[in-house]
Amino acid sequence: MTPLRSLSTRRGDLAFPAFLPVTTFGEKYPLDDLLRPYLPRLASAVMVSAYFLRDVTEGPDLGVPLFVDSGGFASIFTGARVRRTRDGLGTITYGDRTITPADVLALQEGVADVGFTLDLLIVPKRWYKPRTLVRAFVRRGLKRRLVEFSSAR
């Protein structure tokens, strides 16, 4: 029998395997507002994009541990610009907002039980258009999976 594995968070222990649905905030996805009260009965934890928490000063009390990603999916918004700073870090600008790694980290440290940078795209030198970045990452990911699949046979 395998030992029970868990992660201790400030909102309690999270036993693995765990179901972590993604929720959003704001007017764009009203279904999330209806489902959110039921999440503690359905899920062990919840993932929220930093994009939807960008204006909060304290994290929402969802009754379960809160995972916060980087909000980097904003790089594929129409009009978004992905840039590399002199330090080599990726920033995303859309409208009058800029997402920087320091901003994401500060938000995650302030409101999250666990923070991730899963979707903060790192800009290779020759690609600066977000759609080109996404296509390249998908192609590379698919190629890697095909190699792994053929090697496993």
Secondary structure, DSSP 8 states (H G I E B T S, - for coil): ----EEEEETTEEEEES----EE--SSS-HHHHHHGGGHHHH-S-EEEEHHHHTT-SS----SS-EEEE--GGGGGSTT-EEEE-TTS-EEEEETTEEE-HHHHHHHHHHH-SEE--TT-----TT--SHHHHHHHHHHHHHHHHHHHHHHH-
